[in-house]
Amino acid sequence: LDKKVFTIVYFGDNMILNMEVEEWPMCDVLIAFHSAGYPLEKAEKYVSLHPNIFILNDLNMQRVLMDRRRVYDLLEASGIDVPRHVFMNRDGYVSMNDTTALTRSNSNSQKNYSKP
């Protein structure tokens, strides 16, 4: 990159983890990748404070990538085949493509699965 045209600003761990987003430097383009311990909410807030910023990768889609159920839903909604699969939903997630959901009931200490 031509240093006369571009300035790369590295947002280090200290800035990302310990500083308020209002203190982060202004930039024209943002590249942000989620990883363990990364405060995705802060990156989303930073983007909301700077509506004209160009985001190289979609921060909202990073949330989808963190949940295999949502990834499968997105693939299926896009007409992309996925392997047969089963999910144990413990958080109330409802698949937008779910036609074979199973529910769990306890009977004599034995787990029985059936369609709702």
C-alpha positions, 0 to 999 in steps of 0.5 A: 500500500502506498503510505502517502495514500493509506495509513494503517491503524492497528487497534491493539488488545489494550485499546480494544479490551480496555478503552471505550469505543468513543476513544478509538481512532476514527478510520475510513475502513474497518476490518474486524475478525471475531475470536475468543475473547473479542468484544464483538459488541464493542466493534458493532458500537464503533460502527454505529458511531461512524455510519459512513465507515466502510466495513470490509467484513459484515460484523452481524454475519460473524454472529451467524458464524458462531452458531452452527444452527444458524449457518445451516439455516443460512445454507439451506435458505440459499439452496445449498445442501447440508449433511443430515444433522441433529441439534440439541437446542437448550436455548429455545432456538427455532430453526427457520427451516425446521420441519423435523424438530424433536422434543425431549420428555422424561419417562421413567428416567428414560429419555424419549424423543418424539416430534412435537 
